[in-house]
Amino acid sequence: MRKGAAVSGGAALLAAGLLITAIPAAHAAPTRPAVPRATEARPPTAGTDVVPLPETDTPSLVDGLNDPVDAKAAPADAARGHLAAQQRRYRIPEPRRDLTPVQTLRRGAEETVRLQQRHRGVPVLGGQYVVRMETERGRRTVTGTSGKYFTGLTVGTRPAVSEGTAVRRAVTATLARLAGDRLTRTGPDGARRDAGTDGRALRGASAGLVVVPRGGGVLTYHVTVRGAHPATGEPVLQHVYVDARAGYPVLRHTGIKTLVPSGTAAGARRGTAARTDAPAAPAPDAPGEPATGTGVRLVGGKVPLAVHRPTPDGPYVLSDHVRMAGTTKNALTTWDARGKDVLDVLGAWPADLGAFASATPDFGEEATDSGAVDAHWAAGQVFDYYKERHGRTGLDGRGSAVDSLVGVTAFGEPYVNAFWDGTKMVYGSGDDEFRPLSADLDVVGHEMTHGVVENTAGLVYAGQSGALNEAVADYFGNAVDVDRSGRSMDDPDAGLIGEDLCRTAGPRDCALRDLDDGATTAKDFLGVTFGVDNGGVHLNSTIFSGALWDLRQDLGPELADRIVYKALTEYLTPLDGFTEGREAVVAAARALGATARQVDTAKRSFAAHGIVRGWEDALGADSDTLLRKVNTDGTEVQAGGGWWAAATSNDDGSEPYSVYAGRTDGKGAPKLMSPNDGRFHVNPATDGRTVVWTAYGAQGVDVLSRPLAGGPVRTLLSTEADVLSVRVAGGVTVFDLYDVFGDGRHVGFLRAGDPRPTYVDGARPDTLTGLPSVGHGRVAYAKLYPTGDGDRLGVEILDLATGKAVLAEQHGEPLSLGRTGVNATHVFWLNDENLDDEGQTTIRRTGPDGTGTYDISSEYKPGALVASDLTVSDTAVTVSAEQAGAGGADRLVNADLPKVWQLTTDGSRVQRMSCDRGMQLSPAADSGTRVVWLDGTSGWTNLVTRARPAGRCG
């Protein structure tokens, strides 16, 4: 994915926390009194530790128990019986009714039972509770419990929105997030393509109702959206949770699970790929004889390979039937996917795919150059590590097939990434700079560990839980690599991930991450949206993996590995964040008999990385806060006439969004503008006299208006389509109507008293318009229109007094246009003429009559901005943007995140509005240099403001 394509400028932040809420787990609600220790007839044994969780009366961790349970009952029944018998401790009213078995893990005398919470029969997202038991001499006891059971759920489970409406809204929301802030002339195949019109590029499927555990609960449809990015053609997998009462997407995160996020550290060309429920691989023919072959790794050195010859006179294939012999009929196989596109293998198994083959057991250059030798050898090493150190057979612990695909490309071009898709590992082809992605053992260990995580804790791949997922994958992947290479844990390069991938660059220049980078929550945690790196799953992972790696250095590999594995398989649950991860590791250390000194060492490892209870409180911002904990998703902020307008939910994010307006200087209290009618009121705008916004309800979408001074709410427009954004100035409201399954995308406007809207393009089906701005008697918008030699893009300016529209002069031929802005003297917009670069964007202006076009910031100059939003005042142009080429080796850390930048209207000066390290989105200009925006630096989604730029920020 080219840089800058993933984030819509209007996306609101779910900044620091878990998937469920922007609020970190330890602070998601006012703290209740600590859950009392059990006071049943049989009290907990001495040393019992009960850790409360603020969102629920059920403790997040209970350890040190010795409570007897039925030794003859099935494990799940015994576990639920314990929870029922100890109701004063757990506050779970009906465990047998509301907890369904997910998995039972047996390890010697120990049993770990995972139970899924249901609310009135509907599954609760991330609601999972774990009961650990032990049997000795016929006596079964519960030794501890952990997880999340949400006791405060009261939401009804009858939807008001149809499943079809939910799917349509989910697809539209995904399109809007991917590229809704652009009109794009061509796709990768040269055909006309636009994010606002090609509904066939994506498809949605409902997985049924799910309760999102915010506050009393939010009833949603879980919709999975799959397909190709409408502008770039890259793979898309989005999980969208659509409110079942009003039809608004309240939670969205990508299912992409790659080695590195798209557009970052591994190379110039990267695709993305996603976990899916892919069909299982066909088993290679089992008859025949196993054999030992050889092959040469990409980094050099001949290695033994377990191979198979299905027929006496046939070829040998990279299929290992020996490692799992006697346990299952499955095999460890490496498949030849050269010439296969990432879309061919994502969630699918191509019919003509075959295991990598050779006429002799000694595999030659083809197998080496494709990465097949490395993938097969390394998969065996990782399999052996889990079997020998942890007694685990296969990724699911039950001897499942281990399948690796090598040589995958993207549109016939090199693919520099790797991923686990739920059933198999997929390794990209590499390019001139990077070897095939299986070339480093820690990469293979990383991807295979994603399979282990999926089959144990199931850590949701977003926000802090996603960062834990990445951290654990990095830890075990690197543990295998370091141990098999014989490298000392004291080696300064021992913590590098992917250091062997580069063809010419040295290890430190090549490495994707360093577990010894010293990252801490206080100085390195980045609050970002789920549209960027899935909420920081890679950006923030080394904070936690660094603590684990310190533990391995201090306690030794064997004990540390056993502790982390036990925490993963027996303590962690899907929505756990850094704090819960710390508690799980410390508890696992105690359970394994670690000494008091060793437990203290574990605690110090986490403290050194800032992972302590309440760590989120240390995060701060350098801007003035106007509205705290906005708790919304997918909604813009606007300002004008000394006022701001924003949508916000309640403290736990469980209520439908409301529109508030307030003064940009922070004086006075904000005003509630929208009715409390169960709809989601979003994307507000104001000119200091009127507030306009969009309301999503079960029956459709309305554009509403209300005077700031008070008065009735007026309905300006009712539609079944979506409305991306609205703007208002001088009594004129403009909007961007977005109907991906019908009439396309069109800009309309209403003047005071108009009974119906006027569409600037006459709503012609062969023309698309979008991204409007209004002011000083003019409406500006991007336009995609047919000509004799194909489709053209331009910015059109409509004079409201005369009704005359003119196309602005262009320099060159734009392939993509972004947001427009109008001030008293000029019209501004984002312009992109090169879709093959890193997303650099030209900021262009023209006169009110469309003449005198001038680039105030060129995409071709060094350090050009990668902008996704634009807002203007009479003296300044402000964008949310990354800076191309900034950051050097630290690009993953900060420089690639959208920041708020401000330029003078002639481009003579460019400055940052804030020097904070977190994500900054949806800037809205008031007057002069004052801007408001949504900021995630503090770990929350806050509406903030500054009256003047902060400077160059170093």
N, C-alpha and C positions, 0 to 999 in steps of 0.2 A: 504494500500500500504506500503510495507516495505520501510524503510527510504533509501534514496539515489536512488530510482528507477525512480523518476519523472524527473530528470534533466539530459539532455545530456551535457557532458562536452563541446561540441561545441556550445551550445546555446548562442547566443549573448544577451546582456541585453537590455531590454526596461525598463529602471530602475525605474524612480520615478514617471513618469507622468501618464496621462490618457491612455486609451486604444489606442487612435489614434496615439500617438507619445510618444517617450521617453521624450519629452520636456514638462515640466509642463505647464498647460494651460496659466498661466499668462506670460509665457516667450517663447511661441512657435514660435515666429517670431519676426523680428525687429519691435519695437513698432511704429505703425502708429500714426499720429496726432489723438488726441481724437476726437471722433465723435461729430460734433457740435450739440448743442441743436437745437431742431426744430425751424425753422424760418418761418413756414407757417403763413397764415393769423391769425390762432388761435393758439397762443403760448401755451406752457405748463403752467400749473398753477404754482403759487409760490411754491417753495419747491420741484419741480421735480428733481429727481436724475437720471442721465444718466451715466451708467458704461460701458466704452468701453471694447472690447475684442480684443487683438492684432491680432488674426487670421482672423478677419472679420471686415467689415465696419458696420455691424449690431450690435448695442449695446447688451451686455449680460444682462443688466437689465435697465429698465426704470420704475420708480415708481413715484407716486404722480400726475398722470395724472387725467384729468377730461374732456376727449374729447368725445363729443356726437357721437353716431353711430345710424344706423337704428334700431329702437326699434322693428320693425315687421319682420326683416329678421331672417333667421335661425342663430343660434349662430356662426357657422363657417363662414358663409357669412359675418356677421357683423364684425367678427374679421379680416378676410382678407380684407374687405373694409377699415377698419381702417389702416392696414399696407399699402394698396395702396394709401390712401389719404395722408399719412405722409411719402412719399417716401424719402424726404430729411433727415428724422430722421433714417429710417430703411434701406434704400438702398436695398430694395427687389424689383426688377423690375416688376415681374409678380406674385404677391402673389396668385391670383386665379388659376394660372397655376401650379406654383411650390410648393405650400403648400397644402397638402391633409389632411382632418380632421382625427384625431386619436381618440379623446375623448372629450366630453363635461361634465364637472362636475358642477352640480347645487347645491348650498347651500343657501337656502333662496333667497335673491335678487341677490346673486352673481353667476356669471358664469365664469368658467375657461375652455378655449378652447385650446387643444393641436393640433398642426399642424406639419406634417412630411414634411421635405424638400425633393424635387426631383430635380435632375439635368438632364435635357433633358429626363425626364420620368423615370430615374433610381433613386431609393431611396438612400439617403445619410446617411451613418452610423452615428448615433448620432445627425443628423441634425434635431432638433425639436425646435419649437418656441411656446411660450405660450402667450395667450392674456387673461387678466383678465378684466371682465366687471361687471357692477352693474346696476340694474334697480330700479328706484325709481319714483313713481307717473307717470309711463308711459314713463319716460325718461331713455334711456340706455346710459351709458357712459363707456369708457375704462379707467380703473384706473391704469393699468400698464402692462408691458410685460417683458418677460425674455426668455432666452434660447440661442441656437446656430443656426444661419443661416449663412452658409459659402458663402460669396459673391465672393470669388476669384476663384471659380471652372471653369476651362476651358477644362477639359479633354474630349476627345471624348468618345462615348458610344458604339462603334462597336468593339467587341473582336477580337483578332487575334488567340486566343487559343480556342480549342474546349472545350465544357463543360466536355466531357469524360476525356480529358487530365487533366483538372483542378481537377477533382475528384480523379484521380489516383495520381497526385502529392500531393494532400492534405492527402490522406491515407498514402502514403510513408513518408511524412514529419512528420505525427503524430507518426508513428512507430519509426522513427528515433529519435524523441524527447523522446518518452517513454523509449526506451531501445536500441537505436542504438549504444550506447557505450558499449554494452555487447554481448557476445555470451553465451547463456544459454542452459544447457543440458536438463532440464526437466521443465515442467510446474506443476501447482498444482495437476493435475490429473495423474502425472507420465509419461505422454506421451512426445515424443520429441516435443520441441517447441522452436522457436527462433524468436526474434523480426524482423529479417531480411527476413523471408521466409513465415510466416503465414499470407498472405494477407487476408485470410478469417476471421481472428480474429477481424478485423475491417471492417466497410463498410462506404462508403461515399455517401452523397446525396447533390446535388446542390440545393440551394434556389434561384438561379438566380443571376443576376448582382447587385452589390452594389458599390457605390462610397465611397472610404475611403477618408475623407477630409484632406489629407496632401497636403499643397501647392495648386497647381492647380487641385488637385484631382488625385486619383489612381483608375482606373477602375478594379474591382475585381469580381471574382465569390465567393459567400459565400457558403462554403461547410461545412456541418455538418458531422463529423466523429463520429460514435458510435460503440459500441461493447465491447469486453473484452480485457484487457491488455494482450498482447501476451505472457508475461512471468509469470505474477501473476494471471491472470484471472479476475482482478478487473474491475468494470465498467469504461467505458471511454466515455466522451462526449467532443469533441473538436470543436470549431468554427475556421475554417481556411479560410482566405481570400487570394485567389490566384490571382496574377496579371494577368489580362486577355490579356495582350500583350505578356508576356514572359513565363507565367506559373510557376512563382516562388511564394511560399507562403510568403507574405509580413507581415502578421499579424496572430498570432495564440494565442488563449487563451482557457482555459478549461471552460466548462459550469458547472463544479462541484460546488455545493453550499451546503456545509455542515456546521454543527454547529462549528466544529473545522477542521483545515486542517489535512489531513491524516498524521499519524506518529507523532502527537504532543500531546497536553496536556491531552487528556481525558483517555488514557489507553494504554495498550501494544498492543492490537489488534484493528485495525480500518480498515474499508473499506472506499471507497469513493462513493459518489453518486451524481447524477446530475439532474438539472432541464431539463425537456424535455417537449415536447408537448404531454403529456400523454392523453389517452382517458378518458372521464369523467366516474366517478363511476356510477354504476347502483343505482337508487334511491331505498331505502328500501320501502317495501310495505307500502303505506300511509294509507289504511283502518285500522281500529282499534282505540284504545284509547290511548292517552298519559297518562303517569303515572309518579309518583315521586318515584324513587328508592333510594338506598343508596349504598355506597361502602367505603372501607377503603383505604386511600392513602398509598403509600409506605413509607412515612415518619411518618405515623401514623395519626389517626384522621378520624372519619367517616364524609363523606360529602354527600350532596344530589345530585342525578343524575336525569336529565330529560331523561326518557326512554319511550319506545313505545312497545305496544303489538299488533302485526298485526292481530292476530286472538284470539278469546275468550279463546281457550284452548291451545294456543301456548306459546312459551317462550317469555320473555321480551328481547328486544335488546337495545343496547346503541345507540339510535337514537332519537334526539331531534327535534320534529316537531313544538314545541311551540314557540321557540325564533323568528322564521321567519314567524309565522302564520299571515295570512292577507297580507303579502308582496309578498311571493313566495311560490312555492310548494316544495322548497328544504328543506333539513334537515341538522342537525349537527350530524354526525355519526362517531362512532369509530369501526374500522374493525379489525377482528382477523387475523393477518398475521403471527402467529407463524408457524414456519416450512417453511416460504417463504424466498427465498434468495433475497438479494438486487437486483440481476439481474432480478428476476421474477416480481418485482414491479416497476422497473425503466422505466418510459415511457410506462407502461402497466398496465392492470387491470386483474389479474388472474381470470379465469372464476369461480373458486370454492371459491372465497373469500366471506366470510359472515360477517355481523355485529356481534360484540361480544354479546353473548346471555347468558341468565340465566333462570332457571325455575321459579325463583321468582324475584320480583323487587329489592331484596337486593342481590347485586352481591358479590360473595365470594372470596376465596383466589386466584383462577385462574385469575380473573379479576384484582385483586390487583397485584399479582406477575408478570403478563405480562405487567403491566403499563397501562392497559386499563382504570381503574378507574381514574388515574391521567390524562391521555390524554383527556378523555371525560369531566371531571370536569373542567380542565384547559381551554379547548377550549371554554367552555361556559363562563368562566370568561373573557377571552380575547375578545370574541364576545361582551359581555356586556360592556366591557370597551370602545370599539370603538363605539358602539351604543350610550351609555350614554354620553360620553365625546365629541365625534366628530360627532355624528349623522350618522355614517357609518354602513350600514347593510351588513354584510358579507365582505369577503376579496376584492371583486370587487366593493363594494358599491352598488350592485344591488341584493343582497340576494343570491349570489351563494352558492352552497353546500359547507359545511365545512367537509372535510373527513380526518380522522386520521387513519393511519395504525400502529399497535403495534406488537412487537415481531419479527421484521425482523432480520434474521441472515445473515452471509456471509460464503458461502460454508459449511453451517451447524455449523459454529463456531460462538461464540458471536460477535455481531456487536455493537460497541460502538461509535455511531454517530447518527445524525438526519439530515433530509434535507427536503426542499420544492422542489417539482419537476415540478412546474408549475400548478398543479391541486390539489395536496394533500400534507399533512404532513406525513412523514415516520419516525418512531422512532425505533432505534435499540434495541436489546434485553438486552443490558448490559452484564455484566460478573461478576466474583467473586468480583471485586473491585468496579464496577460501577453499579448502579441500571439501570433499563430501562430508556431510555433517556427522557421519558415524566415525570419523577419523580419530575422535578423542573418547577414551573409555568413560570419562566422567559425563559426557553428553549422553551416551547410551545408558549409563546408570541413572542419569537424571530422568530421561524419558520413561524408563522402566519403573522407576520409583513413583512416577505419576500414576501408573497402574496399580501399584501397591496402595498408594494413598486413596485412590478411588474405591478400592475394595476393603478399606478399613475405616478411617475417620471421615472420608468423603468430604474433605475440606472444600467448601464452595469457592470457586475460582474467581473471586472478586474481593477487593478491599483487603482488610487485614487477614481474613481467612485465606484468601488467595495468595497473599504474601507468605503465610505459613506454608501453604502448599508448595510454593516455589522454594522456600527455605529448606524444607525437608527433602525435596528432590535434589537440590544442590548438595545438601549435607551427605546423603547416602551415595549420590553419584560420585562425589569427590572422595568419599571414604573408600569406595571400591578402587578408584584410580590410584590413590596414594598407597593403599595397602598392596595392590598387585605390582606397583612399580618399585616397591621397597623404599620409597622416599620417606625421610624423617618428617614427623609433624613439626619439627623446628625449622625446616627448610622455609625460607621466606616466600618461595613460590608454591608451597604445598596447598595454599588456599585458592589457587587460580582455577577457574572453570573455563574450559574450551581453549586452553593455551596452546594446544597442538593443532588447531584447525587451520592456521594460516600457512600458506605456502612459502612465504618469505619473511614475514614479520616475526620478531622474537616473541617468546611467551608472554611477557608483560604487555607488549603492544597489542597482542592478539586476544588476550583473555577477555571473555564476556563479563565476568564478575570476579571479585576477589573476596573470599570469605574472611580474609584478614584485613579488610579495608577500614576497620574501626568505626563503622557507621553506628550512630546512636539516634535515639528518638529525638533528643533535644536539638541536635544540629543537622540531622539528615532526613527525618521523616517528612514526606511530601504529601500534602493533601491534594488529591486530584479526583476528577470525575471518573466514572466507570467507562467513559468514552476514551480515556487515556490509560493505556496499559492496564485495563480492567480494574481501575482504582488503585494502581500502584503495585501490582503483584510482583513485578520485577524491580521497580524503583525502590521499594521498601524492604525487599526480601533479605538483603544482607544485614539488616539490623538484627533480625532473628537468627539467620543462619550463622552470623558472626558469633553470637552468644553460644550456639551449639558447637561451633568449631573451637572456640576457647575451651569449652567443656572437654572436648576430645583431646586437646593439647594438655589439659591439666589432669584429667583422670585416666588418660590412656585410651587407645582406640576401642578395645574390647568392651570395657565397662560403659564408656560413653555411648557406644553404638547400641548396646542392650537397653540403656536408659531411654534413648530417643525412640527406639523401636517400640518399646513398651508404652511410652507416652502416646505414640501414634496409634497403635493398635488397640489399646485398652483404656485410654483416657480421653483423647480428643474427640470432639464432635463437630458437625459441619460448619457451624458459624463461630467457632472459637477464634479469638484474636490473640494479640501478643500477650496480654496479661494471663488469659486462660492457658495459653501455651506454656508460659513460665510455670504456672501452678501444676500443669500436667507433668512437666519434666521433673520438677522437684518431688512431686508425689511418687512418680515412677522410680526415682532414685531411692527413696525410702523403701518402697515395696521390694526392691531388689536387694535390700540389706546394706545399702551404702552407709558408711560411718557418718557421724555427725559432722566431721571435718569435710567429708566428700559432699554432703548435702550443702554445707555452707559454701563450698567451692562452686556448686551449681548456682546458688543464689547470687554469688559475686559475679559469675559470668554474665548473668542477665542484668545485674545492676550496672556493670561496666558499659553495657549498651543502652542504658536508660530504660530498660524494661522492668519497671517497678509499679506497684499499685498507684494509680493516679498519675501516670506519666503524661497523660494527655493535657493535664493542667499546666504543664510547662510551656506549651506551645503558645505563641503570641504573634501579633501582627503590628505593622508600623502605620496603619491607617485608622481613621476614625470610624467607629462602628455605628451604623444607623439602625440596623435590625439584626438581631442575633438568632442563630439556629433557625434559618429559614426553612429547612427540611422539605424542600421541593425538588422536583426533577423535571427537566425539559421545558423550563419557562424562562422568558427573558425579563430583563429589567430595563426601564426607560426613564428619562428625566427631561425636564424642560420648565422654564419659567420659575426656577427656584424650587421645584418640587421633584420628588422621585415617586415612582410607582413600581410595586413589586408584589409577587404572590408569595404567600407563606402558609405553612401548616402550623399545627400546634407543636408543643415541645417534643412529643414522641413521634410526630409525623403520621399519626393515624387518621387525622381528620382531612376531609376534602379541602383543597387550597382556597384561600380567600385573598382578595386584592386589598392592599393597604397603600396609602399615599402619605408622604411626609415631606418636610422641608429638607433640602439638600445640605443646609448648614447645621442640621441636627437639632434645631430649636423646636420646641413644642412636641406634642405627642402625635404619633401616626394616626391617620383616620382610616376606619374600615369603610371601604367603598362598595363592596359586593354584598349581595344578600346571602344569608346562611340557609341555602336551600338544597344542600346535598350535592350540588354540581361542583365541578372543579373549575375555578376561575383563575385563568392563567394569561400570560403574555400581555400584561398591562402596559399602557403608554399614557403620557400626560404632557400637556403643553403649559401647565401651571394654572389652567382654568377648567379643563375637562379631563376626565380619566376614561379611557376606553380599554376594553379587554375582551377575551374570548372565554365563553363558558361551555364546558363539556358536560353533557347529561345523557341519560339513557335514550332519549328520543332524538338527539341531534346536537348540533353545535350552534351557538348564538354569539354574535358580536354585540356587546353591550356598551352603554355609555352612561356617565353620570357626572354632573358638575361637581367640582371640588368643594364649592360652597354649600353643597347639599341639594337634595331634590330627588325626584323619582329616577329609577333606573329605566333607561329606554333601550329597546331592542332595535338594533340597526339592521341586523341580518340574521336569518335562520337558514341553516344548510345541513345537509348530510355529509358534506365534505369536511376536510380539516382546514383550519386557518392557521398558517404558520406564524404570522405576526401581524400586528396592527400598529399604526402610527397615527398621531393626531397633531394638528397645528391649525390655529386660526379657524376652528369650527369645521375643518375638513378631516375626515377619517379615511385612511387608506388601509387596505388589507391585502393579504397574499392568500388567495383561495387555492387549495391544494387537493385535487381529486385524482388520486393515482389510478382509480379503476373506472374513471368516467371522462370528464371533459378536460383533464390536464391541469394546468397551472395558470392562473390569471390574476392580474392586479385589478382591484376595483376601488372605487372611492364614493363617499357620500358627503354632500354638503349639508349644512343645517337645513332641515325641512325636506330633504329629498325623500320621496316615498320608497325608492328602490335604488340600488347601486348602479353606477356606470362603470363599465369595464373598459380599460384603456385600449385593449386590443379587440373590442367587440366580442370577446370570448370565442374568437375563431379557433377551430380545432387544429389548424395548421400552424398556429402561433402560440408561443409560451411567453408569459411575462411573470416576473417575480421580484422579490427583494426591494420593495418600494421604500421611498422616503418622501416626506412632504414638508413644505415650509415656504414662506415668502411667495405664496401664490403659485407654486410649482409642485408637480409630482414627478419624481425621477424613478426609473425602474430598469432592470435588465430585461432584454428582449431577445428571444430566439425565433427567427422568422425565415420563411422560405424565400429563395431567390432563384434566378434562372440557373445558377451554377451550384446549387445546394443550399444548405442552411447557413445562416449567418447569425452572429451574435453582435449586439450593440446595446448601448445605453440610450434610452429615449427620455426626453424631457417634455412634459405636458404643461403648457401654460393654461391654468384654470380659467383665467379671464377670457381668453380668446378661443380656447378649445384646440389650439394648434399644438401639434407634437412634432419635435424635431429629433433626429438621431445625432448624437454627439460625434464629432470628428474622432477617428481612431488613428493610432499609430500602430501599424501592423495588424495582424488578424488574431483577435482573442479566441482562445479555445475554451475559456472558462471566465465567467463574470461572477463577482461577489456582491456584497452589500453596497447599497448606494447611500449617499447623504447629501443634504441640501443646506446651504447657508445663504446669507444675503447676497453673496457675490459669485458663488461657484456651485457646481455639482461635482461630487467626488464619488469614486467607486473603486472596487478591487478588481484588478485585471490580471489575467494569466495567459501568456502566449506559449508556454512551454510546459506540457504535462509530464515530461520525462525527467525533470529536475527534482529537487527535494521539496517542491511546493512553493518556492519563492513567488511572491506576489507583488505586482506593481500597484502602487497607490496613485491613481490618476485623477486629474481634475479638468474641468472644462468650464467655459462661460455659460451663463443662463440661456444663451441662444445656441449652445452646442459648439461654439467656435473657441479657438485659443486653447486647445487641449494641451496639457502639460503634465509630465510625470513628476510628482513631488518625491517619489521614492521608486526607483527602478528595480525590477526583479533581477536584472542582470548585474547589478553592482555587488561587490563583496559585502557580506553581512546583511543581505536583503532580508526583509521580514517575511515570514510565512503566516500571513494574516487570515483570520477566519471571521472577523467582525469589524465593523467600522461605524463610527458615530462622529458627528461634527458639531462644533459651535462656530461662531463668527470668527474666532481667532485660532482655533486648533482643530486638528484631526486626530482622533484617538482610535486605536485598533487593539484587539486582542490577538497577540501574535507570538510566534517563536522567532528566533533569529537564526537563519541558516548559517551553518558552519561554526556557530558559537560553541564553546565548551570543550572542544578538543576531545581528550580522552575522558572527560567528565560529562560527555553529552547525555549519558543515561541519568545523571544525577539531577540536573536542574535546567540547563540551558534549553532543552527541548520542550519544556513546559510552556503553555501559553501565558504570557505576561501582558500587562496593559502598558502599551507604548503610546506616547503622544508626540505629534509632529506639528510644527508651525504649518500654516496653510500653504506656504511656498516650499516646504520641505527643508528649509535651511537648518533646522535643529530637530534632532530626534532624541527623546529622553524616556526613561522608564517612569511610570507614575508611582510605582512602589518597588522597593528593593527586596521585598519578601520573597522567600523561595517557593512558596506554594503556588497552586494553580489559580489563575485570575481570568474570569470570563464575563461576558455580557457587559462590556463598558457602555455607559450612557452619559453623553455630554449634557451638561446644563448650560452655563454661560462661561465665557472666558476659558480658563484652564481647568475648571472644576469638573470632576468626573465621579460617578458612582459605578460600582461593579460588584460582582459576586466573587468572594475570596475564600479559599480553602486553607490558607496558611495556618490558622489557629487550630485546625483539626475539625472545625465545624463549617457549615455553610453560612457565612455572614455577608450582609450587605454593608459595604464600606464606602468611604469617600475620601478624596484628597482634593485640595483646592489648587495645588500646583505640583509639577513634576518633582520626582525625587532625585533626578540626575542620571548619570551613566551607570550607577550601581557597580562600580569597579571594573 
